[in-house]
């Protein structure tokens, strides 16, 4: 997650999507290791971090919801530093990332 401030002073949060849907052939993505999924409390399904886009939204956003069973938490936590670096490096190598504005 990266936080920036917009011209109007609002915090903008930038996050990469994580999904259980396998990436398209050739799509830059990193599989989330089972141990990380367990530590974050995610489902047992395989998950991928998609590295060719990121979501951008105002914080706190209208679509932020508590995690079921962990109310009032809204964050699953942090990924390990090594996985973060792998995602960052994959995004930089792809150099095709594009923001997806989630406030619209």
MMTF fields as JSON, N, C-alpha, C and O atoms, coordinates in Angstrom:
{
  "mmtfVersion": "1.0.0",
  "mmtfProducer": "UNKNOWN",
  "numBonds": 415,
  "numAtoms": 416,
  "numGroups": 104,
  "numChains": 1,
  "numModels": 1,
  "chainsPerModel": [1],
  "groupsPerChain": [104],
  "chainIdList": ["A"],
  "bondAtomList": [4, 2, 8, 6, 12, 10, 16, 14, 20, 18, 24, 22, 28, 26, 32, 30, 36, 34, 40, 38, 44, 42, 48, 46, 52, 50, 56, 54, 60, 58, 64, 62, 68, 66, 72, 70, 76, 74, 80, 78, 84, 82, 88, 86, 92, 90, 96, 94, 100, 98, 104, 102, 108, 106, 112, 110, 116, 114, 120, 118, 124, 122, 128, 126, 132, 130, 136, 134, 140, 138, 144, 142, 148, 146, 152, 150, 156, 154, 160, 158, 164, 162, 168, 166, 172, 170, 176, 174, 180, 178, 184, 182, 188, 186, 192, 190, 196, 194, 200, 198, 204, 202, 208, 206, 212, 210, 216, 214, 220, 218, 224, 222, 228, 226, 232, 230, 236, 234, 240, 238, 244, 242, 248, 246, 252, 250, 256, 254, 260, 258, 264, 262, 268, 266, 272, 270, 276, 274, 280, 278, 284, 282, 288, 286, 292, 290, 296, 294, 300, 298, 304, 302, 308, 306, 312, 310, 316, 314, 320, 318, 324, 322, 328, 326, 332, 330, 336, 334, 340, 338, 344, 342, 348, 346, 352, 350, 356, 354, 360, 358, 364, 362, 368, 366, 372, 370, 376, 374, 380, 378, 384, 382, 388, 386, 392, 390, 396, 394, 400, 398, 404, 402, 408, 406, 412, 410],
  "bondOrderList": [1, 1, 1, 1, 1, 1, 1, 1, 1, 1, 1, 1, 1, 1, 1, 1, 1, 1, 1, 1, 1, 1, 1, 1, 1, 1, 1, 1, 1, 1, 1, 1, 1, 1, 1, 1, 1, 1, 1, 1, 1, 1, 1, 1, 1, 1, 1, 1, 1, 1, 1, 1, 1, 1, 1, 1, 1, 1, 1, 1, 1, 1, 1, 1, 1, 1, 1, 1, 1, 1, 1, 1, 1, 1, 1, 1, 1, 1, 1, 1, 1, 1, 1, 1, 1, 1, 1, 1, 1, 1, 1, 1, 1, 1, 1, 1, 1, 1, 1, 1, 1, 1, 1],
  "groupList": [{"groupName": "UNK", "atomNameList": ["N", "CA", "C", "O"], "elementList": ["N", "C", "C", "O"], "formalChargeList": [0, 0, 0, 0], "bondAtomList": [1, 0, 2, 1, 3, 2], "bondOrderList": [1, 1, 2], "singleLetterCode": "X", "chemCompType": "L-PEPTIDE LINKING"}],
  "groupTypeList": [0, 0, 0, 0, 0, 0, 0, 0, 0, 0, 0, 0, 0, 0, 0, 0, 0, 0, 0, 0, 0, 0, 0, 0, 0, 0, 0, 0, 0, 0, 0, 0, 0, 0, 0, 0, 0, 0, 0, 0, 0, 0, 0, 0, 0, 0, 0, 0, 0, 0, 0, 0, 0, 0, 0, 0, 0, 0, 0, 0, 0, 0, 0, 0, 0, 0, 0, 0, 0, 0, 0, 0, 0, 0, 0, 0, 0, 0, 0, 0, 0, 0, 0, 0, 0, 0, 0, 0, 0, 0, 0, 0, 0, 0, 0, 0, 0, 0, 0, 0, 0, 0, 0, 0],
  "groupIdList": [1, 2, 3, 4, 5, 6, 7, 8, 9, 10, 11, 12, 13, 14, 15, 16, 17, 18, 19, 20, 21, 22, 23, 24, 25, 26, 27, 28, 29, 30, 31, 32, 33, 34, 35, 36, 37, 38, 39, 40, 41, 42, 43, 44, 45, 46, 47, 48, 49, 50, 51, 52, 53, 54, 55, 56, 57, 58, 59, 60, 61, 62, 63, 64, 65, 66, 67, 68, 69, 70, 71, 72, 73, 74, 75, 76, 77, 78, 79, 80, 81, 82, 83, 84, 85, 86, 87, 88, 89, 90, 91, 92, 93, 94, 95, 96, 97, 98, 99, 100, 101, 102, 103, 104],
  "secStructList": [7, 3, 3, 3, 3, 7, 6, 6, 1, 7, 3, 3, 3, 3, 3, 7, 7, 3, 3, 1, 1, 7, 7, 7, 6, 6, 7, 7, 3, 3, 3, 7, 7, 2, 2, 2, 2, 2, 2, 2, 6, 7, 7, 1, 1, 7, 7, 3, 3, 3, 7, 1, 3, 3, 3, 3, 3, 3, 1, 1, 7, 6, 6, 7, 7, 7, 7, 6, 6, 1, 6, 6, 7, 7, 7, 7, 7, 7, 7, 7, 2, 2, 2, 2, 2, 2, 2, 2, 2, 2, 2, 2, 2, 2, 7, 7, 7, 3, 3, 3, 3, 6, 6, 7],
  "xCoordList": [0.853, 0.0, 0.901, 1.931, 0.482, 1.167, 0.114, -0.981, 0.431, -0.5, 0.116, 1.262, -0.658, -0.251, -1.338, -2.434, -1.037, -2.038, -2.369, -1.479, -3.667, -4.105, -4.031, -3.783, -4.246, -4.177, -5.154, -4.861, -6.318, -7.318, -7.067, -7.885, -5.934, -5.56, -6.065, -5.778, -6.808, -7.322, -6.253, -5.477, -6.22, -5.3, -5.799, -6.98, -4.888, -5.171, -4.372, -3.163, -5.049, -4.406, -4.251, -5.172, -3.085, -2.793, -2.481, -1.562, -3.227, -3.013, -3.079, -3.797, -2.327, -2.404, -3.503, -3.715, -4.206, -5.282, -4.741, -3.739, -5.43, -5.155, -6.437, -7.525, -6.306, -7.48, -7.248, -6.109, -8.34, -8.248, -8.392, -8.248, -8.669, -8.774, -7.362, -6.596, -7.006, -5.653, -5.394, -6.306, -4.146, -3.821, -3.943, -3.83, -4.178, -4.195, -2.795, -1.806, -2.725, -1.425, -0.577, -1.006, 0.616, 1.532, 1.307, 2.094, 0.247, -0.023, 0.95, 1.095, 1.611, 2.528, 1.757, 0.902, 2.064, 1.388, 2.305, 3.165, 2.113, 2.885, 1.9, 0.944, 2.135, 1.27, 1.597, 2.762, 0.551, 0.719, 0.978, 0.144, 2.121, 2.416, 1.357, 0.745, 1.161, 0.158, 0.377, -0.584, 1.61, 1.896, 1.463, 0.979, 1.63, 1.218, -0.303, -0.86, -0.985, -2.458, -2.952, -3.891, -2.319, -2.721, -2.478, -3.337, -1.322, -0.993, -1.952, -2.269, -2.41, -3.329, -4.778, -5.64, -5.049, -6.421, -7.248, -8.467, -6.592, -7.305, -7.824, -7.509, -8.614, -9.135, -7.982, -6.884, -8.245, -7.227, -6.992, -6.016, -7.884, -7.732, -6.429, -5.969, -5.842, -4.663, -5.027, -6.142, -4.087, -4.312, -3.109, -1.984, -3.377, -2.32, -2.423, -3.516, -1.271, -1.208, -0.956, 0.034, -1.855, -1.771, -0.844, -1.036, 0.153, 1.22, 1.179, 2.15, 0.07, 0.013, -1.072, -1.454, -1.561, -2.514, -2.485, -1.969, -3.045, -3.246, -4.518, -4.94, -5.128, -6.366, -6.018, -5.143, -6.721, -6.491, -7.835, -8.822, -7.867, -9.117, -8.829, -7.753, -9.824, -9.716, -9.808, -10.535, -9.063, -9.095, -9.655, -9.234, -10.579, -11.235, -12.254, -12.908, -12.386, -13.303, -14.677, -14.854, -15.641, -17.021, -17.19, -18.136, -16.281, -16.439, -15.583, -15.459, -14.993, -14.222, -15.213, -16.089, -15.05, -15.955, -15.147, -14.034, -15.694, -15.004, -14.869, -15.71, -13.8, -13.574, -14.488, -14.498, -15.248, -16.198, -15.467, -14.482, -15.983, -15.394, -14.239, -13.726, -13.825, -12.712, -13.1, -12.232, -14.41, -14.893, -14.224, -14.082, -13.816, -14.015, -12.844, -12.754, -11.939, -10.767, -11.16, -12.127, -10.385, -10.617, -9.382, -9.399, -8.319, -7.074, -6.679, -6.763, -6.249, -5.796, -4.386, -3.971, -3.649, -2.287, -1.303, -1.68, -0.05, 1.029, 1.584, 1.605, 2.03, 2.729, 4.199, 4.686, 4.904, 6.321, 7.136, 6.787, 8.216, 9.05, 9.555, 9.594, 9.937, 10.445, 9.392, 9.692, 8.159, 7.064, 6.754, 6.491, 6.786, 6.57, 7.6, 7.248, 8.873, 9.928, 9.721, 9.957, 9.278, 9.026, 7.908, 8.018, 6.84, 5.735, 6.229, 5.972, 6.934, 7.472, 8.359, 8.215, 9.271, 10.199, 9.475, 9.843, 8.451, 7.67, 6.931, 6.873, 6.361, 5.665, 6.638, 6.325, 7.802, 8.781, 9.297, 9.484, 9.527, 10.016, 8.97, 9.303, 7.707, 6.629, 6.443, 6.151, 6.614, 6.48, 5.21, 5.169, 4.177, 2.911, 1.765, 0.6, 2.091, 1.039, 0.176, 0.644, -1.08, -2.005, -2.92, -3.342, -3.228, -4.122, -5.573, -5.99, -6.323, -7.763, -8.406, -8.303, -9.07, -9.674, -10.928, -11.893, -10.944, -12.071, -13.08, -14.069, -12.853, -13.804, -14.908, -15.887, -14.777, -15.79, -16.795, -17.714],
  "yCoordList": [-1.163, 0.0, 1.23, 1.282, 2.19, 3.474, 4.541, 4.466, 5.528, 6.628, 7.908, 8.239, 8.622, 9.922, 10.923, 10.539, 12.188, 13.21, 13.924, 14.367, 14.03, 14.69, 16.202, 16.707, 16.908, 18.369, 18.967, 19.989, 18.329, 18.86, 18.435, 18.71, 17.761, 17.405, 16.06, 15.671, 15.34, 14.029, 12.961, 12.997, 12.012, 10.888, 9.954, 9.607, 9.551, 8.57, 7.311, 7.377, 6.174, 4.899, 4.145, 4.111, 3.541, 2.758, 1.336, 1.134, 0.36, -1.041, -1.91, -1.597, -3.0, -3.942, -4.954, -5.315, -5.414, -6.374, -7.766, -8.205, -8.446, -9.841, -10.601, -10.175, -11.727, -12.447, -13.952, -14.417, -14.705, -16.163, -16.585, -17.764, -15.64, -15.935, -16.009, -15.053, -17.122, -17.228, -16.119, -15.692, -15.656, -14.6, -15.107, -16.302, -14.159, -14.505, -14.942, -14.585, -15.709, -16.136, -14.902, -14.004, -14.87, -13.759, -12.555, -11.608, -12.571, -11.44, -11.471, -12.509, -10.365, -10.341, -10.512, -9.693, -11.57, -11.855, -12.701, -13.425, -12.602, -13.372, -14.197, -13.66, -15.506, -16.335, -16.072, -15.968, -15.968, -15.746, -17.109, -18.009, -17.268, -18.552, -18.944, -18.092, -20.243, -20.768, -20.229, -19.846, -20.194, -19.723, -18.269, -17.897, -17.45, -16.043, -15.957, -15.181, -16.75, -16.757, -17.138, -16.534, -18.137, -18.566, -17.465, -17.207, -16.814, -15.75, -14.569, -13.925, -14.286, -13.163, -13.535, -12.66, -14.829, -15.272, -15.312, -15.143, -15.538, -15.631, -17.047, -17.944, -17.243, -18.574, -19.491, -19.029, -20.784, -21.773, -21.802, -22.392, -21.166, -21.144, -20.45, -19.535, -20.898, -20.221, -18.767, -18.478, -17.871, -16.443, -15.862, -16.342, -14.807, -14.123, -12.627, -12.082, -11.973, -10.518, -10.125, -10.537, -9.329, -8.91, -7.697, -6.713, -7.775, -6.766, -5.817, -5.104, -5.797, -4.854, -3.8, -3.112, -3.681, -2.61, -2.388, -3.21, -1.27, -1.037, -0.238, 0.485, -0.379, 0.33, 1.592, 1.589, 2.658, 3.948, 4.446, 4.471, 4.845, 5.355, 6.28, 6.245, 7.109, 8.01, 7.182, 6.19, 7.602, 6.904, 7.826, 8.98, 7.366, 6.069, 6.129, 7.152, 5.046, 4.988, 4.493, 3.872, 4.781, 4.374, 2.858, 2.329, 2.157, 0.711, -0.088, -1.304, 0.577, -0.124, -0.776, -0.117, -2.087, -2.829, -3.646, -4.075, -3.865, -4.726, -6.148, -6.619, -6.813, -8.2, -9.082, -8.998, -9.921, -10.794, -11.648, -12.325, -11.591, -12.346, -11.641, -12.124, -10.497, -9.739, -8.276, -7.41, -8.002, -6.642, -6.024, -6.717, -4.779, -3.775, -3.669, -2.682, -4.664, -4.583, -4.478, -5.093, -3.68, -3.533, -3.931, -3.876, -4.33, -4.709, -6.12, -6.483, -6.908, -8.27, -8.284, -9.285, -7.21, -7.139, -6.879, -6.446, -7.145, -6.875, -8.173, -9.203, -8.109, -9.253, -9.153, -8.058, -10.27, -10.234, -9.351, -9.189, -8.792, -7.868, -8.5, -7.837, -9.759, -10.423, -10.522, -10.321, -10.831, -10.903, -9.509, -9.343, -8.511, -7.133, -6.738, -6.167, -7.045, -6.698, -7.424, -6.86, -8.678, -9.446, -8.792, -8.684, -8.359, -7.679, -6.362, -6.066, -5.579, -4.293, -4.486, -3.778, -5.443, -5.667, -6.145, -5.769, -6.967, -7.446, -6.292, -6.205, -5.399, -4.235, -3.327, -2.845, -3.093, -2.225, -2.84, -2.135, -4.149, -4.822, -4.792, -4.639, -4.939, -4.93, -3.532, -3.373, -2.525, -1.118, -0.859, 0.011, -1.626, -1.443, -1.226, -1.225, -1.043, -0.855, 0.348, 1.34, 0.245, 1.353, 1.447, 0.423, 2.655, 2.791, 2.553, 2.875, 1.988, 1.823, 2.653, 2.315, 3.738, 4.649, 4.013, 3.815, 3.683, 2.999, 3.957, 3.511, 5.254, 6.217, 6.561, 7.202, 6.158, 6.492, 5.382, 5.5],
  "zCoordList": [0.0, 0.0, 0.0, 0.673, -0.763, -0.835, -0.598, -1.156, 0.217, 0.473, -0.07, 0.234, -0.876, -1.387, -1.032, -0.626, -1.182, -0.908, -2.207, -2.933, -2.49, -3.712, -3.541, -2.446, -4.631, -4.627, -3.619, -2.998, -3.454, -2.52, -1.08, -0.202, -0.825, 0.533, 1.013, 2.145, 0.187, 0.587, 0.41, -0.545, 1.339, 1.201, 0.112, 0.067, -0.764, -1.809, -1.474, -1.256, -1.435, -1.149, -2.459, -3.275, -2.658, -3.857, -3.395, -2.6, -3.879, -3.511, -4.759, -5.708, -4.75, -5.864, -5.56, -4.402, -6.604, -6.368, -6.061, -6.626, -5.151, -4.849, -5.156, -4.77, -5.85, -6.315, -6.295, -6.334, -6.232, -6.357, -7.817, -8.139, -8.686, -10.119, -10.708, -10.581, -11.349, -11.919, -12.935, -13.643, -13.001, -13.968, -15.401, -15.673, -16.309, -17.735, -18.15, -17.511, -19.213, -19.734, -20.035, -20.758, -19.48, -19.708, -18.806, -18.84, -17.998, -17.11, -15.93, -15.284, -15.642, -14.505, -13.194, -12.854, -12.473, -11.211, -10.34, -10.842, -9.044, -8.076, -7.26, -6.701, -7.192, -6.35, -4.882, -4.5, -4.07, -2.639, -1.989, -2.093, -1.321, -0.694, 0.34, 0.986, 0.474, 1.41, 2.82, 3.487, 3.279, 4.635, 4.815, 5.884, 3.788, 3.866, 3.902, 4.679, 3.067, 3.095, 4.485, 5.003, 5.086, 6.431, 7.454, 8.298, 7.39, 8.343, 8.232, 9.232, 7.016, 6.81, 7.089, 7.169, 7.236, 7.473, 6.205, 6.253, 5.054, 3.779, 3.587, 4.37, 2.552, 2.251, 1.849, 1.536, 1.862, 1.49, -0.015, -0.48, -0.78, -2.24, -2.633, -1.95, -3.743, -4.272, -4.589, -5.022, -4.372, -4.616, -5.336, -5.198, -6.114, -6.85, -6.614, -6.454, -6.594, -6.6, -8.047, -8.651, -8.592, -9.988, -10.068, -9.353, -10.934, -10.949, -12.143, -12.393, -12.882, -14.005, -13.815, -14.761, -12.594, -12.273, -10.77, -10.013, -10.357, -8.935, -8.769, -9.671, -7.599, -7.287, -6.503, -5.636, -6.83, -6.179, -5.661, -6.396, -4.384, -3.825, -2.651, -2.053, -2.338, -1.193, 0.086, 0.147, 1.101, 2.382, 3.444, 3.526, 4.255, 4.099, 2.977, 2.777, 2.256, 1.121, 1.524, 2.572, 0.673, 0.941, 0.913, 1.496, 0.241, 0.098, 1.084, 0.942, 2.076, 3.102, 4.064, 4.624, 4.24, 5.119, 6.12, 5.815, 7.308, 8.27, 7.721, 6.954, 8.129, 7.737, 8.571, 9.799, 7.902, 8.592, 9.634, 9.337, 10.855, 11.949, 12.636, 13.645, 12.095, 12.687, 12.894, 13.004, 12.946, 13.121, 14.353, 15.361, 14.322, 13.285, 12.304, 11.574, 12.268, 11.392, 9.922, 9.475, 9.178, 7.734, 6.925, 5.695, 7.611, 6.937, 7.352, 8.525, 6.373, 6.665, 7.23, 7.814, 7.073, 7.569, 6.449, 5.359, 6.725, 5.78, 5.212, 5.886, 3.97, 3.395, 3.807, 4.088, 3.846, 4.224, 3.271, 2.102, 3.791, 3.011, 1.717, 0.681, 1.765, 0.563, -0.525, -1.702, -0.14, -1.112, -1.648, -2.839, -0.771, -1.21, -2.269, -3.3, -2.009, -2.974, -4.302, -5.369, -4.227, -5.449, -6.268, -7.489, -5.602, -6.288, -6.881, -8.048, -6.081, -6.558, -7.782, -8.779, -7.702, -8.809, -10.061, -11.174, -9.885, -11.034, -11.691, -12.918, -10.871, -11.427, -12.172, -13.26, -11.602, -12.253, -13.547, -14.54, -13.541, -14.747, -15.852, -17.027, -15.472, -16.467, -17.042, -18.228, -16.197, -16.602, -17.394, -18.264, -17.08, -17.788, -16.82, -17.22, -15.542, -14.56, -14.879, -15.439, -14.517, -14.733, -13.519, -12.983, -13.083, -11.942, -12.341, -13.454, -11.422, -11.592, -10.498, -9.319, -10.877, -9.918, -9.359, -10.097, -8.068, -7.438, -6.817, -6.237, -6.926, -6.38, -7.364, -6.984, -8.596, -9.609, -9.777, -10.588]
}
